[in-house]
Amino acid sequence: MLAVAGSCVAATRERPRPPAPAPEVEVTLQARLAAPGRETVSFGVPLPPGFLKDARFVRLLDARSREIPASVRPLEPWRIDGKDGSIRSVLVQFTADFSRGGAQSVKVVFGRKRRKDGARFVPIAGTLRDPDGLDGPRVLAVLPAKWLCDSWIAGPQVPASESGPYAAYDEFVERSFPGALQYKDSKVYDHWLFDRTACWYKMYVRTGDPKYLEAAYHAAHFVRLHTKMGGPNAGIFTLKGVDLKYVYPRAMHLHYLLTGDERMLEAGRIMARFCVDNWDPKYVTDRRFWTPRHEGYGLLGVLHGWELTGDPAYWRKAREYADALYDHQRQPPDGLQPDGSWRQNWQTYASEEALFRSGTSAWMTAILLDPLFHYWTLSGDPRVPEMVSAWCDFLDRRGLVPDGSEAYYVINAIPAPGEPPGRRGHDMFLHNTEMAYMFAMGIYFSDDPERAEAWRRRFDALFPSALKQDINRTVRAYNWAFQASSQMVYFLKSR
């Protein structure tokens, strides 16, 4: 139980179980060449936890239900509760004739042993239109959204077609995409801040729309090609330099699970190593630089490092993050009363913004809650629901401006006499998507009807406001709005 000022927050919830998937999935294939012929088709098929233990029980059938010779191998196991489990994704390769043009479809079928094996595996670079990957594959393989969501490749998700009362979110995603696409080759480093690649992959997962897949494919390789792969500070985004919040092993991991590209596996592992080597999760009052967003990207790096490598050091480090965050909420480093926030001395961090001795940031904390939920799905740590609920309680009580229309840019968690409750500004209305997302997560975890209703009122006010914004008005706003918020639909539909 996590005690905070004026309240006592207790939240419990068992980890969700993945839906039982169908025994087969239909994959749509489209040759992306002027004059295609016999082509090597290559794609990953993500799988939910506990579904498949042996890749020999994967077959490929054509449109007439005839088995096609196929090469199939596991890409990675699920790594839940600190150990290897069932297969998380398989790589499928085969040859097909596209000389007549048009789309084709095949079925990947599970449960019976494959009788026709392919001759060999082809390096992924050899299946692309250009080896650097920016132009995507010669044959694009598109999986349906229902399968992708149920696979949990991007965590528990709900297909956009099943959003129901939250369909306005998916309309917001759709109309914001064309404006964002113009930055897919931008050399301006902050246009990539907050993981544009993951945004597009999550949109693909929830829609099965090839336009998001093509954008994500390009973005993933752009990031890989601008990542330092060796020497000091290996793993950094070269357009920016040494800066943890630009290092995205999650993007490489998603791409690897959907393509099997070994270069993404290598890049993701190098990025994860940078994260674990360059961030200490514990905040102390004399530490000059610490923010919830850096804590979030550090934790993301550690979690994806664990999943990409199986190295127990990453799993232990993830627990260190959880311990540090729990202790920070219960016994704030400033020695003042706990209130549910993760706060810091803002004068030491950024005195030009605020001089609050106990400042915190709502929009940065949204970046932290994303990997904290991911950690919970892998660990079941019962402290996570408590921490999220305590934060949402604080955000409801102290984090928003008086009319509730947006959050403070810097929240003054424990005001000294004469100090304001926070600093306004910096277009915080462009962060209302993340504010709604956090309250939705709180509702998901809450076992207190009164609190859940209060957070629902906040969501109902912030969500419509978020949908009215031009989220490309600030280029990186697209990324901060969409890198995690798709899961709010899952949170609210799972209550």
HELIX and SHEET records of a PDB file:
HELIX    1   1 ALA A   55  PHE A   57  5                                   3    
HELIX    2   2 ILE A  124  THR A  127  5                                   4    
HELIX    3   3 ALA A  145  SER A  151  1                                   7    
HELIX    4   4 ALA A  160  GLU A  162  5                                   3    
HELIX    5   5 GLY A  164  TYR A  166  5                                   3    
HELIX    6   6 ALA A  167  LEU A  181  1                                  15    
HELIX    7   7 TYR A  189  TRP A  192  5                                   4    
HELIX    8   8 ARG A  196  THR A  207  1                                  12    
HELIX    9   9 PRO A  210  LEU A  225  1                                  16    
HELIX   10  10 LEU A  244  TYR A  246  5                                   3    
HELIX   11  11 PRO A  249  THR A  259  1                                  11    
HELIX   12  12 GLU A  262  ASP A  277  1                                  16    
HELIX   13  13 PRO A  292  THR A  309  1                                  18    
HELIX   14  14 PRO A  312  ARG A  330  1                                  19    
HELIX   15  15 TRP A  346  ALA A  350  1                                   5    
HELIX   16  16 ALA A  362  SER A  379  1                                  18    
HELIX   17  17 ARG A  383  PHE A  394  1                                  12    
HELIX   18  18 LEU A  395  GLY A  399  3                                   5    
HELIX   19  19 MET A  428  HIS A  431  5                                   4    
HELIX   20  20 ASN A  432  PHE A  445  1                                  14    
HELIX   21  21 PRO A  449  LEU A  467  1                                  19    
HELIX   22  22 ALA A  477  PHE A  482  1                                   6    
HELIX   23  23 GLN A  487  LYS A  493  1                                   7    
SHEET    1   A 2 LEU A   2  VAL A   4  0                                        
SHEET    2   A 2 SER A   7  VAL A   9 -1                                        
SHEET    1   B 4 VAL A  58  LEU A  61  0                                        
SHEET    2   B 4 GLN A 104  PHE A 110 -1                                        
SHEET    3   B 4 GLU A  24  ALA A  31 -1                                        
SHEET    4   B 4 VAL A 139  VAL A 142 -1                                        
SHEET    1   C 3 ARG A  38  PRO A  46  0                                        
SHEET    2   C 3 LYS A  83  ASP A  97 -1                                        
SHEET    3   C 3 SER A  71  ILE A  80 -1                                        
SHEET    1   D 3 GLY A 359  THR A 360  0                                        
SHEET    2   D 3 VAL A 410  ASN A 412 -1                                        
SHEET    3   D 3 GLY A 422  ARG A 423 -1                                        
END                                                                             
